[in-house]
Amino acid sequence: MNNQTSVLIQGGRVMDPSGGFDEKVDVALAGSAVIAIGNIASDFQPKQVIDAEGCWVLPGLVDLAVRLREPGNEHARMLESEMSAAMAGGITSLVCLPDTDPVLDEPGLVEMLRFRAEKLQQARVYPLGALTRNLQGEMITEMVELSDAGCVAFSQADVAMTNTQVLRRAMQYASTFGYAVWLRPQDAWLGTGVAASGALATRMGLCGIPVMAETIALHTIFELMRATGARVHVCRISSADGVELVRQAKSQGLAVSCDVSINSLHLTDMDMGYFDSRARLNPPLRQQRDRDALRTGLMDGTLDALVSDHTPVGEDAKTLPFADAEAGATGLELLLNLAYKWHLDCGVNLLRALASVTCGPADVLGSALGSRRGRTGHLQVGGLADVCVFDPHAFWKVQASSLVSQGKHTPFGGYELPGRVRATIVGGRVAYQAR
């Protein structure tokens, strides 16, 4: 066999969390497909060989919460830098939020974004369309046209809905056409603070966001789901009470899925330190009780996915007093490392930890993609050749100079994290190799 786009990955520990596969075998890729896992044909003549001895060979990661900052920052070449950051993090599929400038509420903007992303030949980009025009919560967007342009679901990003009637109608409309609605649960009036309510925020004089800002929004979402039959993905849950409400909703048969960010999974409000604006995040970091419940919820399947919540913030917007700093942190290059750290710190089953960044989010995305379900986040013969080669024995210190993203701010700055991505393959093409 002689294939000009063939790749042989040798000597790695191959893991596919979706099927529980975990063996040390070689993997052969040809064209855009996986053609063999073990039992490589003797006439297979790869164009490129990757030595994965001592490394893990995983499905390419799927990230459900990424801000690429385009459209709106073309002059800064943000799309190029953030897509390169995704490659460095082993992320081969990502969902981008609609709160760009301008907002993704017009088919032409969605088509332009997809065209520019496809030209880069890096991660697969799945845009979320705005649920309402300009995210103002007043007028529903033309969801059918946005879906035809490439939107996989519809969202308000971090902009809370104040008009419940508009939200009900939007969910009815989405349900009619089989579209999913992705919502951050945050009450518009209670969620206006800058830190989680509690003793620490009070001592620091920071305006707090109570847990009820999340739980009231969740109650509203679940009641509207019952009334409309809509499918909802709850984005970036942050509290123990929120996890329990999602658990109850699932037990009642509601078509709900949920994710949690790497920040909330590992950190608490104590990590704000002395007004460290790198920890100015949305949702805010909560107490240890909440973090522990999030870990349990992700481990037992109540929460479906771990996300980077990648939000690159510029120097001028971040190096301000805590309350004035822009919320957000870079995360694309940290996602797999922090999933692995969760496994190491908490004794979580390794395949379960890896599932949270591969097949778990892929199934959420797959429910939005309909007939194309299962194309990403899996490593199987005949499947898509999206692969991440990861060295679990390496360590790297998170520093601004080591990040590919233009977003250099993260509350994990200075941490030494386990593991390093050695190669990222998208559709059978080696898109990234570490030096």
URVENWO-V791385 format. One record per residue. RES is the residue in one small letter. NEAR is the number of other ideal C-beta (glycine too) atoms within 12 Angstrom. Layout:
RES;NEAR
RES;NEAR
//
This chain:
m;19
n;12
n;23
q;14
t;23
s;33
v;43
l;35
i;45
q;27
g;22
g;34
r;31
v;37
m;41
d;34
p;35
s;30
g;22
g;19
f;30
d;24
e;20
k;21
v;26
d;30
v;49
a;40
l;42
a;31
g;20
s;25
a;27
v;38
i;31
a;30
i;34
g;21
n;14
i;26
a;18
s;9
d;13
f;24
q;18
p;28
k;21
q;23
v;24
i;32
d;20
a;33
e;19
g;20
c;32
w;46
v;48
l;49
p;48
g;52
l;60
v;55
d;54
l;52
a;50
v;50
r;47
l;50
r;35
e;38
p;31
g;22
n;25
e;20
h;11
a;18
r;17
m;34
l;38
e;27
s;30
e;44
m;43
s;27
a;41
a;49
m;40
a;38
g;47
g;51
i;58
t;52
s;47
l;48
v;48
c;50
l;47
p;46
d;37
t;35
d;21
p;22
v;31
l;46
d;38
e;25
p;24
g;19
l;32
v;38
e;23
m;25
l;42
r;30
f;19
r;27
a;32
e;20
k;14
l;28
q;24
q;38
a;43
r;40
v;42
y;44
p;45
l;47
g;49
a;42
l;48
t;38
r;26
n;24
l;34
q;22
g;26
e;22
m;18
i;36
t;39
e;26
m;38
v;19
e;22
l;38
s;28
d;18
a;26
g;30
c;42
v;43
a;44
f;47
s;48
q;44
a;41
d;32
v;29
a;36
m;37
t;23
n;20
t;23
q;17
v;26
l;37
r;26
r;27
a;42
m;39
q;22
y;28
a;39
s;25
t;17
f;26
g;23
y;38
a;41
v;48
w;47
l;45
r;44
p;46
q;40
d;27
a;25
w;16
l;22
g;35
t;20
g;30
v;32
a;41
a;44
s;30
g;27
a;14
l;27
a;27
t;16
r;15
m;27
g;15
l;29
c;21
g;28
i;37
p;31
v;35
m;24
a;34
e;43
t;32
i;27
a;43
l;37
h;24
t;32
i;44
f;33
e;22
l;33
m;34
r;21
a;19
t;26
g;23
a;36
r;30
v;45
h;44
v;48
c;50
r;47
i;49
s;50
s;43
a;31
d;29
g;43
v;40
e;28
l;34
v;44
r;28
q;20
a;30
k;25
s;15
q;15
g;12
l;28
a;28
v;38
s;37
c;47
d;47
v;50
s;49
i;49
n;45
s;50
l;48
h;38
l;37
t;32
d;40
m;24
d;32
m;32
g;20
y;14
f;24
d;29
s;32
r;38
a;38
r;39
l;44
n;39
p;45
p;45
l;43
r;44
q;31
q;21
r;21
d;35
r;34
d;22
a;32
l;45
r;36
t;23
g;36
l;42
m;29
d;21
g;23
t;32
l;43
d;38
a;48
l;50
v;50
s;52
d;46
h;47
t;43
p;39
v;33
g;22
e;17
d;12
a;20
k;32
t;20
l;21
p;17
f;30
a;22
d;17
a;29
e;28
a;38
g;40
a;45
t;43
g;50
l;48
e;46
l;51
l;55
l;47
n;44
l;44
a;53
y;40
k;30
w;38
h;32
l;20
d;19
c;23
g;12
v;25
n;22
l;26
l;29
r;31
a;38
l;46
a;41
s;50
v;56
t;49
c;41
g;41
p;48
a;46
d;29
v;44
l;43
g;33
s;30
a;39
l;28
g;18
s;10
r;17
r;19
g;28
r;31
t;45
g;45
h;40
l;48
q;31
v;24
g;19
g;31
l;33
a;41
d;48
v;51
c;57
v;45
f;43
d;30
p;32
h;16
a;22
f;18
w;28
k;19
v;31
q;18
a;23
s;11
s;26
l;30
v;30
s;43
q;32
g;38
k;28
h;38
t;45
p;37
f;37
g;28
g;18
y;23
e;17
l;33
p;27
g;37
r;35
v;44
r;35
a;39
t;47
i;44
v;38
g;30
g;34
r;31
v;33
a;32
y;36
q;24
a;25
r;8
//
